[in-house]
């Protein structure tokens, strides 16, 4: 496994105490050693920031805790990959084909086009494992 794509569900396991996962922590330890290399679509950070905002609003996390989480996330070595021209069509096609949101389809396309593994805890993505062998549960 050379590269791994993680979605927002994995990041939530790293930053929200009530979504803690030992598997997510083990993965993070490997990623911090850059084994494997972490790549995410640009939209990843916006999704994670929205999760943090929602967690603060729902009192799952304090604002100070959310700020610490942002600082923590910024220390994780990762490559934020922009959506290349032309891949928007593929994202749209995968969204239609797999009945996904465009955001979820972006993770699928990134992993698919880079030959990477997509690690997730998202049910909609995990349901695709029989058709997309590069999707792995957290």
LOROGU-873423 format. One record per residue (C-alpha): residue number from 0; x, y, z; residue in three letters. Coordinates in steps of 0.05 Angstrom, whole numbers. Example, Ala and Ser with C-alpha at 12.3 -4.5 7.8 and 13.67 -1.06 7.14 Angstrom:
BEGIN
<i=0; c1=246; c2=-90; c3=156; aa=ALA>
<i=1; c1=273; c2=-21; c3=143; aa=SER>
END
This chain:
BEGIN
<i=0; c1=0; c2=0; c3=0; aa=UNK>
<i=1; c1=35; c2=62; c3=-26; aa=UNK>
<i=2; c1=-18; c2=115; c3=-15; aa=UNK>
<i=3; c1=-80; c2=117; c3=26; aa=UNK>
<i=4; c1=-140; c2=163; c3=21; aa=UNK>
<i=5; c1=-181; c2=176; c3=84; aa=UNK>
<i=6; c1=-248; c2=210; c3=86; aa=UNK>
<i=7; c1=-278; c2=254; c3=138; aa=UNK>
<i=8; c1=-304; c2=195; c3=179; aa=UNK>
<i=9; c1=-232; c2=174; c3=194; aa=UNK>
<i=10; c1=-212; c2=245; c3=213; aa=UNK>
<i=11; c1=-272; c2=248; c3=260; aa=UNK>
<i=12; c1=-244; c2=186; c3=295; aa=UNK>
<i=13; c1=-179; c2=224; c3=306; aa=UNK>
<i=14; c1=-210; c2=288; c3=333; aa=UNK>
<i=15; c1=-276; c2=273; c3=367; aa=UNK>
<i=16; c1=-270; c2=237; c3=434; aa=UNK>
<i=17; c1=-338; c2=202; c3=426; aa=UNK>
<i=18; c1=-317; c2=174; c3=358; aa=UNK>
<i=19; c1=-249; c2=148; c3=381; aa=UNK>
<i=20; c1=-226; c2=84; c3=346; aa=UNK>
<i=21; c1=-164; c2=44; c3=362; aa=UNK>
<i=22; c1=-160; c2=25; c3=289; aa=UNK>
<i=23; c1=-160; c2=99; c3=270; aa=UNK>
<i=24; c1=-105; c2=113; c3=321; aa=UNK>
<i=25; c1=-63; c2=56; c3=293; aa=UNK>
<i=26; c1=-72; c2=82; c3=223; aa=UNK>
<i=27; c1=-53; c2=152; c3=245; aa=UNK>
<i=28; c1=11; c2=126; c3=276; aa=UNK>
<i=29; c1=30; c2=94; c3=210; aa=UNK>
<i=30; c1=12; c2=157; c3=171; aa=UNK>
<i=31; c1=53; c2=201; c3=217; aa=UNK>
<i=32; c1=113; c2=157; c3=198; aa=UNK>
<i=33; c1=92; c2=168; c3=126; aa=UNK>
<i=34; c1=80; c2=94; c3=116; aa=UNK>
<i=35; c1=36; c2=96; c3=75; aa=UNK>
<i=36; c1=31; c2=165; c3=46; aa=UNK>
<i=37; c1=-35; c2=202; c3=60; aa=UNK>
<i=38; c1=-72; c2=237; c3=4; aa=UNK>
<i=39; c1=-139; c2=272; c3=10; aa=UNK>
<i=40; c1=-182; c2=312; c3=-38; aa=UNK>
<i=41; c1=-181; c2=387; c3=-24; aa=UNK>
<i=42; c1=-252; c2=383; c3=1; aa=UNK>
<i=43; c1=-230; c2=340; c3=59; aa=UNK>
<i=44; c1=-209; c2=398; c3=103; aa=UNK>
<i=45; c1=-275; c2=434; c3=92; aa=UNK>
<i=46; c1=-313; c2=372; c3=111; aa=UNK>
<i=47; c1=-271; c2=363; c3=173; aa=UNK>
<i=48; c1=-278; c2=436; c3=193; aa=UNK>
<i=49; c1=-353; c2=430; c3=185; aa=UNK>
<i=50; c1=-353; c2=368; c3=230; aa=UNK>
<i=51; c1=-315; c2=409; c3=282; aa=UNK>
<i=52; c1=-364; c2=467; c3=276; aa=UNK>
<i=53; c1=-422; c2=420; c3=285; aa=UNK>
<i=54; c1=-389; c2=387; c3=344; aa=UNK>
<i=55; c1=-381; c2=454; c3=378; aa=UNK>
<i=56; c1=-453; c2=474; c3=364; aa=UNK>
<i=57; c1=-478; c2=407; c3=392; aa=UNK>
<i=58; c1=-433; c2=414; c3=452; aa=UNK>
<i=59; c1=-394; c2=350; c3=434; aa=UNK>
<i=60; c1=-331; c2=392; c3=436; aa=UNK>
<i=61; c1=-311; c2=460; c3=463; aa=UNK>
<i=62; c1=-289; c2=515; c3=415; aa=UNK>
<i=63; c1=-219; c2=511; c3=447; aa=UNK>
<i=64; c1=-219; c2=436; c3=435; aa=UNK>
<i=65; c1=-239; c2=446; c3=363; aa=UNK>
<i=66; c1=-183; c2=496; c3=353; aa=UNK>
<i=67; c1=-134; c2=445; c3=382; aa=UNK>
<i=68; c1=-161; c2=394; c3=334; aa=UNK>
<i=69; c1=-148; c2=440; c3=275; aa=UNK>
<i=70; c1=-77; c2=451; c3=299; aa=UNK>
<i=71; c1=-69; c2=375; c3=306; aa=UNK>
<i=72; c1=-96; c2=362; c3=236; aa=UNK>
<i=73; c1=-48; c2=413; c3=207; aa=UNK>
<i=74; c1=10; c2=372; c3=235; aa=UNK>
<i=75; c1=-10; c2=309; c3=198; aa=UNK>
<i=76; c1=33; c2=300; c3=136; aa=UNK>
<i=77; c1=-15; c2=296; c3=78; aa=UNK>
<i=78; c1=-23; c2=318; c3=7; aa=UNK>
<i=79; c1=-87; c2=356; c3=-10; aa=UNK>
<i=80; c1=-102; c2=339; c3=-82; aa=UNK>
<i=81; c1=-141; c2=388; c3=-124; aa=UNK>
<i=82; c1=-194; c2=361; c3=-171; aa=UNK>
<i=83; c1=-160; c2=361; c3=-239; aa=UNK>
<i=84; c1=-197; c2=387; c3=-299; aa=UNK>
<i=85; c1=-238; c2=331; c3=-330; aa=UNK>
<i=86; c1=-242; c2=290; c3=-266; aa=UNK>
<i=87; c1=-305; c2=328; c3=-246; aa=UNK>
<i=88; c1=-341; c2=288; c3=-299; aa=UNK>
<i=89; c1=-315; c2=223; c3=-269; aa=UNK>
<i=90; c1=-336; c2=246; c3=-199; aa=UNK>
<i=91; c1=-406; c2=260; c3=-226; aa=UNK>
<i=92; c1=-409; c2=192; c3=-261; aa=UNK>
<i=93; c1=-386; c2=155; c3=-198; aa=UNK>
<i=94; c1=-438; c2=193; c3=-157; aa=UNK>
<i=95; c1=-493; c2=170; c3=-205; aa=UNK>
<i=96; c1=-466; c2=100; c3=-213; aa=UNK>
<i=97; c1=-458; c2=86; c3=-138; aa=UNK>
<i=98; c1=-514; c2=132; c3=-112; aa=UNK>
<i=99; c1=-464; c2=174; c3=-73; aa=UNK>
<i=100; c1=-458; c2=247; c3=-55; aa=UNK>
<i=101; c1=-409; c2=284; c3=-100; aa=UNK>
<i=102; c1=-363; c2=291; c3=-39; aa=UNK>
<i=103; c1=-362; c2=216; c3=-26; aa=UNK>
<i=104; c1=-352; c2=204; c3=-101; aa=UNK>
<i=105; c1=-291; c2=250; c3=-99; aa=UNK>
<i=106; c1=-257; c2=203; c3=-48; aa=UNK>
<i=107; c1=-273; c2=144; c3=-92; aa=UNK>
<i=108; c1=-245; c2=177; c3=-155; aa=UNK>
<i=109; c1=-182; c2=201; c3=-119; aa=UNK>
<i=110; c1=-167; c2=130; c3=-94; aa=UNK>
<i=111; c1=-186; c2=99; c3=-161; aa=UNK>
<i=112; c1=-144; c2=145; c3=-204; aa=UNK>
<i=113; c1=-83; c2=142; c3=-158; aa=UNK>
<i=114; c1=-85; c2=67; c3=-146; aa=UNK>
<i=115; c1=-93; c2=81; c3=-72; aa=UNK>
<i=116; c1=-133; c2=49; c3=-17; aa=UNK>
<i=117; c1=-193; c2=87; c3=9; aa=UNK>
<i=118; c1=-201; c2=77; c3=84; aa=UNK>
<i=119; c1=-268; c2=97; c3=113; aa=UNK>
<i=120; c1=-320; c2=85; c3=167; aa=UNK>
<i=121; c1=-375; c2=114; c3=123; aa=UNK>
<i=122; c1=-430; c2=63; c3=111; aa=UNK>
<i=123; c1=-447; c2=88; c3=40; aa=UNK>
<i=124; c1=-374; c2=78; c3=19; aa=UNK>
<i=125; c1=-366; c2=12; c3=56; aa=UNK>
<i=126; c1=-428; c2=-15; c3=20; aa=UNK>
<i=127; c1=-388; c2=-8; c3=-45; aa=UNK>
<i=128; c1=-333; c2=-56; c3=-24; aa=UNK>
<i=129; c1=-359; c2=-112; c3=-68; aa=UNK>
<i=130; c1=-353; c2=-68; c3=-129; aa=UNK>
<i=131; c1=-292; c2=-27; c3=-109; aa=UNK>
<i=132; c1=-238; c2=-71; c3=-79; aa=UNK>
<i=133; c1=-195; c2=-11; c3=-61; aa=UNK>
<i=134; c1=-244; c2=10; c3=-6; aa=UNK>
<i=135; c1=-225; c2=-16; c3=62; aa=UNK>
<i=136; c1=-260; c2=-8; c3=130; aa=UNK>
<i=137; c1=-225; c2=31; c3=184; aa=UNK>
END
